[in-house]
Amino acid sequence: MKTSNHSKCFSGSYICYTSIYFFGYLAMGAFIAVLPVYLADIGKTPGELSFIISASSCFSLVVGPLAGYLCDSTKHPLFISGILMVYMGLFSVLFALCSETWILFFLQGATMSFYSATMPVSEQLAGTSPYRYGVLRIWGTIGYAIGAQAAGIVVQYFSPLALFVFVAVAALLTTLSYVWIGKSAAKTTPNAIQSVSEAPKLTSLSKNPHFLLYLLISFLVMGGSNVNSIYLPLLLDDFGVPTSVVGTALSVGTLVELPLILFSNKFMDRFSSKALLMVDTGIFTLQYLLYALTDSPLIAIVTLVLLKAISTTLLAMLSLKVVRNLVNPAIATVGLSVVNACTGLGTILLQNAGGAIADRFPIQTLYLLMTGMSLFTFLLSLLLKVNNKEKVFS
């Protein structure tokens, strides 16, 4: 059992580890929460808005795997992640100073992909630190919620520039957390993220059939999940649900994931990856089926609150578990980065496909097709074989 040690200096303390999640998610939440509103306020059309926001998925296809490779090849993942957060803060401020669509596309893509590229390192840290995964990761959810709320307040009472400066400050505080942990690395027990054997060739990932199968599952499941995030508010709007109620439901739904993260040690290491993946794809299938068949806004809102955040959070934790058990520790960061890049590709392709379907048919028809796709991923999960030897969450 991983326990806290209050006698440690701050550089290796619980506060130091949690600050990576808290400030990192704070920066992300503040940046993306009111981004569509900000872009609309500066005169961007819906088409331009969608184009700019899509940049993060496009950039992540390259930035994520490249950053993962640098982290594993240089053996300095904390340094690489700190640099990425510095650039995230810088580019977020530049974002507020520009108005050209192509420049905003580049800056949005760079800003969010830099942060996304640090997430595999943070997940590795949480899984190998002296503290339980759940008691660290929970601060990410809290930070995101505070960041999203703070963004609305800052934009309402101050200039938009103040919001992006706020993002930059949170990003720099995340960098300091990486620095403090890095200073304590030599004094602590070596772990998978700091001390690994000689790295195998990256081509070993392409020769692992079960890793490739998990990439396909992630492509479909997370791609569908991101399509759901876009079209669920529109579905509720069709039901006549006020926008304020939709926002409240999304916020409450995010908080539902807190006990799942906090008590992850009770089930994530106890059950096999296949069993957990079958449960998760089953939850996705049930969620989409209810959206497709119901004509009750109450049922749709309850489904959102109880299932949406839980299903996506469980899949994120599963990715860490699967990669830790399928991939050599020396290239685990690359493995997680490839999974993230694959989900980004799924987001791009499935969002475009979903948009084409939604333009021609009712949104509930789209959800019926997503139900079939999710059921297909459930069947694919039956073929996945992953050992359960690595204890990541306890």
RODO-2510 file (C-alpha; in nm, 4 decimals, decimal comma):
residues 394
     n   res          X          Y          Z
     1     m     0,0000     0,0000     0,0000
     2     k     0,1314     0,3429    -0,0970
     3     t     0,1198     0,5766     0,2001
     4     s     0,2154     0,9382     0,2584
     5     n     0,5296     1,0386     0,4452
     6     h     0,4815     1,3737     0,6173
     7     s     0,8463     1,3935     0,7132
     8     k     0,9531     1,4441     0,3508
     9     c     1,0590     1,7848     0,2294
    10     f     0,8192     1,9669     0,0016
    11     s     1,0011     1,8517    -0,3133
    12     g     0,8819     1,4968    -0,2638
    13     s     0,5637     1,5611    -0,0691
    14     y     0,2025     1,4758    -0,1393
    15     i     0,1335     1,8437    -0,2092
    16     c     0,4036     1,8487    -0,4752
    17     y     0,2566     1,5492    -0,6605
    18     t    -0,1006     1,6733    -0,6367
    19     s    -0,0032     2,0189    -0,7613
    20     i     0,0906     1,8671    -1,0980
    21     y    -0,2646     1,7429    -1,1416
    22     f    -0,4368     2,0400    -0,9788
    23     f    -0,2585     2,3185    -1,1652
    24     g    -0,2348     2,1238    -1,4911
    25     y    -0,6083     2,0534    -1,5040
    26     l    -0,6753     2,4065    -1,3756
    27     a    -0,4907     2,5442    -1,6788
    28     m    -0,6702     2,3103    -1,9189
    29     g    -1,0149     2,3762    -1,7701
    30     a    -0,9664     2,7536    -1,7776
    31     f    -0,8446     2,7477    -2,1380
    32     i    -1,1154     2,5334    -2,2949
    33     a    -1,4209     2,6120    -2,0779
    34     v    -1,5174     2,9396    -2,2439
    35     l    -1,3085     2,9081    -2,5623
    36     p    -1,6102     2,8796    -2,7971
    37     v    -1,7685     3,1864    -2,6349
    38     y    -1,4430     3,3829    -2,6616
    39     l    -1,3995     3,2938    -3,0289
    40     a    -1,7595     3,3890    -3,1046
    41     d    -1,7129     3,7213    -2,9223
    42     i    -1,4142     3,8130    -3,1420
    43     g    -1,6214     3,7508    -3,4535
    44     k    -1,5406     3,3943    -3,5543
    45     t    -1,8101     3,2109    -3,7495
    46     p    -1,9258     2,8624    -3,6404
    47     g    -1,7152     2,7129    -3,9205
    48     e    -1,4041     2,9042    -3,8130
    49     l    -1,4734     2,8166    -3,4496
    50     s    -1,4910     2,4432    -3,5254
    51     f    -1,1767     2,4680    -3,7380
    52     i    -0,9774     2,6360    -3,4594
    53     i    -1,0956     2,3970    -3,1866
    54     s    -1,0138     2,0920    -3,4024
    55     a    -0,6463     2,1940    -3,4025
    56     s    -0,5693     2,0249    -3,0707
    57     s    -0,6632     1,6797    -3,2043
    58     c    -0,4610     1,7352    -3,5222
    59     f    -0,1507     1,8561    -3,3412
    60     s    -0,1697     1,5791    -3,0797
    61     l    -0,1203     1,3176    -3,3500
    62     v     0,2397     1,4395    -3,3863
    63     v     0,3255     1,6212    -3,0631
    64     g     0,2118     1,3394    -2,8297
    65     p     0,4191     1,0519    -2,9719
    66     l     0,7187     1,2814    -3,0320
    67     a     0,7135     1,4066    -2,6734
    68     g     0,6730     1,0499    -2,5479
    69     y     0,9750     0,9412    -2,7513
    70     l     1,1847     1,2294    -2,6146
    71     c     1,0791     1,1485    -2,2578
    72     d     1,1785     0,7830    -2,2872
    73     s     1,4919     0,8304    -2,4978
    74     t     1,6412     1,1129    -2,2899
    75     k     1,5331     0,9576    -1,9552
    76     h     1,4278     1,3091    -1,8467
    77     p     1,0467     1,3042    -1,8717
    78     l     1,0008     1,5619    -1,5955
    79     f     1,2274     1,8120    -1,7722
    80     i     1,0528     1,7592    -2,1074
    81     s     0,7104     1,7970    -1,9448
    82     g     0,8173     2,1148    -1,7646
    83     i     0,9351     2,2691    -2,0918
    84     l     0,6060     2,1779    -2,2594
    85     m     0,4093     2,3499    -1,9821
    86     v     0,6226     2,6647    -2,0175
    87     y     0,5365     2,6764    -2,3883
    88     m     0,1703     2,6095    -2,3095
    89     g     0,1666     2,9185    -2,0880
    90     l     0,3474     3,1296    -2,3482
    91     f     0,1232     3,0234    -2,6359
    92     s    -0,1929     3,0792    -2,4307
    93     v    -0,0969     3,4453    -2,3839
    94     l    -0,0141     3,4793    -2,7550
    95     f    -0,3577     3,3306    -2,8283
    96     a    -0,5220     3,6310    -2,6612
    97     l    -0,3129     3,8743    -2,8663
    98     c    -0,4019     3,7329    -3,2098
    99     s    -0,7180     3,7282    -3,4173
   100     e    -0,6251     3,5680    -3,7507
   101     t    -0,7989     3,2304    -3,7900
   102     w    -0,4938     3,0392    -3,9134
   103     i    -0,2752     3,1784    -3,6347
   104     l    -0,5401     3,0914    -3,3738
   105     f    -0,5580     2,7403    -3,5222
   106     f    -0,1820     2,6991    -3,4757
   107     l    -0,1767     2,8482    -3,1245
   108     q    -0,4780     2,6485    -3,0020
   109     g    -0,3320     2,3270    -3,1428
   110     a     0,0088     2,3912    -2,9905
   111     t    -0,1286     2,5008    -2,6516
   112     m    -0,3556     2,2012    -2,5965
   113     s    -0,1285     1,9408    -2,7567
   114     f     0,1604     2,0521    -2,5344
   115     y    -0,0548     1,9925    -2,2296
   116     s    -0,1908     1,6622    -2,3624
   117     a     0,1667     1,5470    -2,4227
   118     t     0,2435     1,5834    -2,0501
   119     m    -0,0516     1,3700    -1,9406
   120     p     0,1201     1,0311    -1,9985
   121     v     0,4063     1,1470    -1,7751
   122     s     0,1626     1,2616    -1,5062
   123     e    -0,0201     0,9283    -1,5250
   124     q     0,3118     0,7439    -1,4945
   125     l     0,4038     0,9571    -1,1939
   126     a     0,0717     0,8866    -1,0253
   127     g     0,1098     0,5139    -1,0879
   128     t     0,4665     0,4912    -0,9548
   129     s     0,4728     0,7572    -0,6810
   130     p     0,4766     0,6852    -0,3052
   131     y     0,1057     0,7748    -0,2984
   132     r    -0,2086     0,6035    -0,4220
   133     y    -0,3203     0,6910    -0,7735
   134     g    -0,6691     0,7901    -0,6618
   135     v    -0,5635     1,0417    -0,3959
   136     l    -0,3469     1,2178    -0,6551
   137     r    -0,5682     1,2036    -0,9652
   138     i    -0,8721     1,3324    -0,7763
   139     w    -0,7075     1,6764    -0,7632
   140     g    -0,7175     1,6892    -1,1431
   141     t    -1,0965     1,6769    -1,1377
   142     i    -1,1088     1,9431    -0,8662
   143     g    -0,8627     2,1627    -1,0569
   144     y    -1,0605     2,1299    -1,3810
   145     a    -1,3872     2,2250    -1,2088
   146     i    -1,2264     2,5292    -1,0426
   147     g    -1,0562     2,6311    -1,3678
   148     a    -1,3798     2,6153    -1,5649
   149     q    -1,5641     2,8166    -1,3002
   150     a    -1,2803     3,0696    -1,2692
   151     a    -1,2741     3,1166    -1,6467
   152     g    -1,6354     3,2310    -1,6471
   153     i    -1,5733     3,4742    -1,3618
   154     v    -1,2548     3,6196    -1,5130
   155     v    -1,4152     3,6710    -1,8547
   156     q    -1,7214     3,8354    -1,6969
   157     y    -1,5327     4,0847    -1,4785
   158     f    -1,1952     4,1295    -1,6525
   159     s    -1,0512     4,1387    -2,0035
   160     p    -1,0029     3,8179    -2,2073
   161     l    -0,6274     3,8690    -2,1775
   162     a    -0,6583     3,8201    -1,8007
   163     l    -0,8051     3,4731    -1,8615
   164     f    -0,5117     3,3575    -2,0730
   165     v    -0,2616     3,5084    -1,8287
   166     f    -0,4411     3,3037    -1,5614
   167     v    -0,3865     2,9931    -1,7778
   168     a    -0,0183     3,0821    -1,8147
   169     v     0,0286     3,1209    -1,4388
   170     a    -0,1332     2,7798    -1,3753
   171     a     0,0912     2,6253    -1,6423
   172     l     0,4049     2,7740    -1,4843
   173     l     0,3014     2,6450    -1,1405
   174     t     0,2713     2,2997    -1,2993
   175     t     0,6244     2,3400    -1,4332
   176     l     0,7511     2,4225    -1,0839
   177     s     0,5882     2,1033    -0,9554
   178     y     0,7775     1,8982    -1,2149
   179     v     1,1003     2,0740    -1,1088
   180     w     1,0408     2,0023    -0,7389
   181     i     0,9725     1,6345    -0,8050
   182     g     1,2782     1,6169    -1,0302
   183     k     1,5004     1,7489    -0,7502
   184     s     1,3809     1,4741    -0,5182
   185     a     1,4190     1,1941    -0,7742
   186     a     1,7719     1,1047    -0,6699
   187     k     1,6654     1,0790    -0,3045
   188     t     1,3683     0,8490    -0,3627
   189     t     1,3339     0,4885    -0,4673
   190     p     1,3861     0,4617    -0,8428
   191     n     1,0643     0,4015    -1,0281
   192     a     0,9472     0,3214    -1,3766
   193     i     0,9481     0,6800    -1,4914
   194     q     1,2959     0,7646    -1,3646
   195     s     1,4965     0,4458    -1,3921
   196     v     1,4339     0,1914    -1,6641
   197     s     1,6267    -0,0720    -1,8505
   198     e     1,7578    -0,0154    -2,2006
   199     a     1,4672     0,0771    -2,4204
   200     p     1,3543    -0,1758    -2,6823
   201     k     1,2874    -0,0611    -3,0373
   202     l     0,9671     0,1303    -3,0879
   203     t     0,8746    -0,1167    -3,3613
   204     s     0,8016    -0,3639    -3,0805
   205     l     0,4737    -0,1766    -3,0284
   206     s     0,3617    -0,2566    -3,3825
   207     k     0,4452    -0,6235    -3,3271
   208     n     0,2261    -0,6546    -3,0191
   209     p    -0,1177    -0,7673    -3,1456
   210     h    -0,2978    -0,6988    -2,8191
   211     f    -0,1558    -0,3448    -2,8001
   212     l    -0,2747    -0,2863    -3,1574
   213     l    -0,6163    -0,4233    -3,0640
   214     y    -0,6344    -0,1826    -2,7711
   215     l    -0,5449     0,1035    -3,0058
   216     l    -0,8415     0,0114    -3,2261
   217     i    -1,0710    -0,0050    -2,9236
   218     s    -0,9448     0,3338    -2,7978
   219     f    -0,9890     0,4817    -3,1449
   220     l    -1,3553     0,3808    -3,1521
   221     v    -1,4483     0,4305    -2,7868
   222     m    -1,2844     0,7670    -2,7209
   223     g    -1,3690     0,8950    -3,0676
   224     g    -1,7322     0,8132    -2,9979
   225     s    -1,7070     0,9688    -2,6516
   226     n    -1,5872     1,2979    -2,7988
   227     v    -1,8674     1,2915    -3,0561
   228     n    -2,1041     1,2450    -2,7620
   229     s    -1,9571     1,5510    -2,5882
   230     i    -2,0410     1,7654    -2,8918
   231     y    -2,3886     1,6368    -2,9748
   232     l    -2,5312     1,5625    -2,6306
   233     p    -2,5984     1,9337    -2,5552
   234     l    -2,7699     1,9565    -2,8957
   235     l    -2,9831     1,6513    -2,8158
   236     l    -3,0887     1,8058    -2,4847
   237     d    -3,1612     2,1321    -2,6655
   238     d    -3,3926     1,9386    -2,9003
   239     f    -3,5697     1,8111    -2,5884
   240     g    -3,6222     2,1710    -2,4768
   241     v    -3,3746     2,1608    -2,1869
   242     p    -3,2444     2,5122    -2,0988
   243     t    -2,8732     2,5736    -2,1584
   244     s    -2,8200     2,6569    -1,7904
   245     v    -2,9593     2,3168    -1,6913
   246     v    -2,7331     2,1441    -1,9440
   247     g    -2,4300     2,3198    -1,7935
   248     t    -2,5331     2,2225    -1,4427
   249     a    -2,5844     1,8598    -1,5459
   250     l    -2,2395     1,8491    -1,7068
   251     s    -2,0784     1,9963    -1,3934
   252     v    -2,2551     1,7531    -1,1603
   253     g    -2,1664     1,4671    -1,3929
   254     t    -1,7990     1,5606    -1,3673
   255     l    -1,8142     1,5473    -0,9878
   256     v    -1,9619     1,1949    -1,0056
   257     e    -1,6208     1,0691    -1,1183
   258     l    -1,4595     1,1745    -0,7882
   259     p    -1,5454     0,8574    -0,5903
   260     l    -1,4474     0,6436    -0,8915
   261     i    -1,0998     0,7987    -0,8890
   262     l    -1,0632     0,8130    -0,5114
   263     f    -1,1483     0,4445    -0,4644
   264     s    -0,9741     0,3187    -0,7780
   265     n    -0,7462     0,1085    -0,5575
   266     k    -1,0453    -0,1023    -0,4570
   267     f    -1,1121    -0,2396    -0,8060
   268     m    -0,8646    -0,1313    -1,0775
   269     d    -0,5875    -0,3722    -0,9698
   270     r    -0,8261    -0,6411    -0,8489
   271     f    -1,0020    -0,7056    -1,1808
   272     s    -0,8474    -0,7892    -1,5168
   273     s    -0,8190    -0,5329    -1,7952
   274     k    -1,0546    -0,7392    -2,0096
   275     a    -1,3251    -0,7452    -1,7414
   276     l    -1,2959    -0,3723    -1,6775
   277     l    -1,3004    -0,2945    -2,0493
   278     m    -1,6109    -0,5082    -2,0998
   279     v    -1,7835    -0,3183    -1,8188
   280     d    -1,6769     0,0184    -1,9606
   281     t    -1,7796    -0,0522    -2,3207
   282     g    -2,1056    -0,1878    -2,1794
   283     i    -2,1626     0,1437    -1,9994
   284     f    -2,0938     0,3363    -2,3211
   285     t    -2,3378     0,1117    -2,5120
   286     l    -2,6123     0,1549    -2,2516
   287     q    -2,5575     0,5306    -2,2443
   288     y    -2,5893     0,5734    -2,6214
   289     l    -2,8871     0,3372    -2,6406
   290     l    -3,0767     0,5424    -2,3818
   291     y    -3,0027     0,8641    -2,5708
   292     a    -3,1176     0,7020    -2,8965
   293     l    -3,4468     0,5605    -2,7693
   294     t    -3,5724     0,7959    -2,4990
   295     d    -3,8014     1,0902    -2,5586
   296     s    -3,7744     1,2015    -2,1957
   297     p    -3,5342     1,4870    -2,1123
   298     l    -3,5238     1,3646    -1,7516
   299     i    -3,3941     1,0206    -1,8546
   300     a    -3,1353     1,1834    -2,0805
   301     i    -3,0126     1,4146    -1,8024
   302     v    -2,9953     1,1338    -1,5438
   303     t    -2,8029     0,9205    -1,7956
   304     l    -2,5607     1,2088    -1,8541
   305     v    -2,5004     1,2649    -1,4831
   306     l    -2,4590     0,8985    -1,3875
   307     l    -2,2763     0,7509    -1,6872
   308     k    -2,0947     1,0059    -1,9039
   309     a    -1,8008     1,1031    -1,6813
   310     i    -1,7718     0,7577    -1,5248
   311     s    -1,7313     0,5853    -1,8616
   312     t    -1,4623     0,8241    -1,9910
   313     t    -1,2708     0,8331    -1,6617
   314     l    -1,2680     0,4547    -1,6342
   315     l    -1,1292     0,4291    -1,9870
   316     a    -0,8528     0,6801    -1,9066
   317     m    -0,7472     0,4741    -1,6033
   318     l    -0,7709     0,1565    -1,8097
   319     s    -0,5246     0,2966    -2,0627
   320     l    -0,2637     0,3360    -1,7895
   321     k    -0,3293    -0,0171    -1,6632
   322     v    -0,3233    -0,1763    -2,0091
   323     v    -0,0068     0,0014    -2,1229
   324     r     0,1769    -0,0763    -1,7982
   325     n     0,0954    -0,4457    -1,8473
   326     l     0,1461    -0,4700    -2,2240
   327     v     0,4426    -0,2408    -2,2917
   328     n     0,8040    -0,2539    -2,1736
   329     p     0,8479     0,0088    -1,8958
   330     a     1,1286     0,1704    -2,0950
   331     i     0,8827     0,2833    -2,3626
   332     a     0,5671     0,3093    -2,1499
   333     t     0,5443     0,6858    -2,1989
   334     v     0,5601     0,6385    -2,5756
   335     g     0,2921     0,3692    -2,5444
   336     l     0,0568     0,6034    -2,3585
   337     s     0,1315     0,8816    -2,6060
   338     v     0,0464     0,6539    -2,8990
   339     v    -0,2837     0,5629    -2,7326
   340     n    -0,3620     0,9338    -2,6874
   341     a    -0,2687     1,0066    -3,0498
   342     c    -0,4913     0,7233    -3,1664
   343     t    -0,7862     0,8617    -2,9709
   344     g    -0,7141     1,2025    -3,1258
   345     l    -0,7314     1,0496    -3,4725
   346     g    -1,0573     0,8800    -3,3769
   347     t    -1,1927     1,2148    -3,2607
   348     i    -1,1084     1,3845    -3,5914
   349     l    -1,2537     1,1134    -3,8147
   350     l    -1,5603     1,0264    -3,6092
   351     q    -1,6496     1,3915    -3,5445
   352     n    -1,6517     1,4559    -3,9173
   353     a    -1,8553     1,1421    -3,9788
   354     g    -2,0922     1,2337    -3,6967
   355     g    -2,1367     1,5831    -3,8389
   356     a    -2,2253     1,4424    -4,1815
   357     i    -2,4829     1,2085    -4,0259
   358     a    -2,6302     1,4773    -3,7999
   359     d    -2,6742     1,7085    -4,1013
   360     r    -2,8921     1,4495    -4,2778
   361     f    -3,0688     1,2647    -3,9977
   362     p    -3,2040     1,3330    -3,6465
   363     i    -2,9407     1,3313    -3,3701
   364     q    -3,0992     1,0218    -3,2160
   365     t    -3,0206     0,8342    -3,5382
   366     l    -2,6546     0,9235    -3,4812
   367     y    -2,6790     0,7821    -3,1282
   368     l    -2,8329     0,4621    -3,2614
   369     l    -2,5312     0,4168    -3,4904
   370     m    -2,2985     0,4966    -3,2005
   371     t    -2,4749     0,2260    -2,9982
   372     g    -2,3874    -0,0262    -3,2675
   373     m    -2,0270     0,0934    -3,2796
   374     s    -1,9977     0,0714    -2,9008
   375     l    -2,1443    -0,2785    -2,9029
   376     f    -1,8773    -0,3709    -3,1589
   377     t    -1,6046    -0,2468    -2,9201
   378     f    -1,7607    -0,4610    -2,6467
   379     l    -1,7166    -0,7651    -2,8714
   380     l    -1,3575    -0,6599    -2,9518
   381     s    -1,2798    -0,6406    -2,5796
   382     l    -1,3526    -1,0140    -2,5544
   383     l    -1,0422    -1,0744    -2,7670
   384     l    -0,8058    -0,8653    -2,5536
   385     k    -0,5522    -1,0554    -2,3440
   386     v    -0,3583    -0,8577    -2,0833
   387     n    -0,1870    -0,9954    -1,7748
   388     n    -0,2638    -0,8399    -1,4379
   389     k     0,0811    -0,8439    -1,2763
   390     e     0,1443    -0,4673    -1,2523
   391     k    -0,0223    -0,3016    -0,9533
   392     v    -0,0761     0,0588    -1,0536
   393     f    -0,3597     0,1898    -0,8391
   394     s    -0,2957     0,0418    -0,4953
***
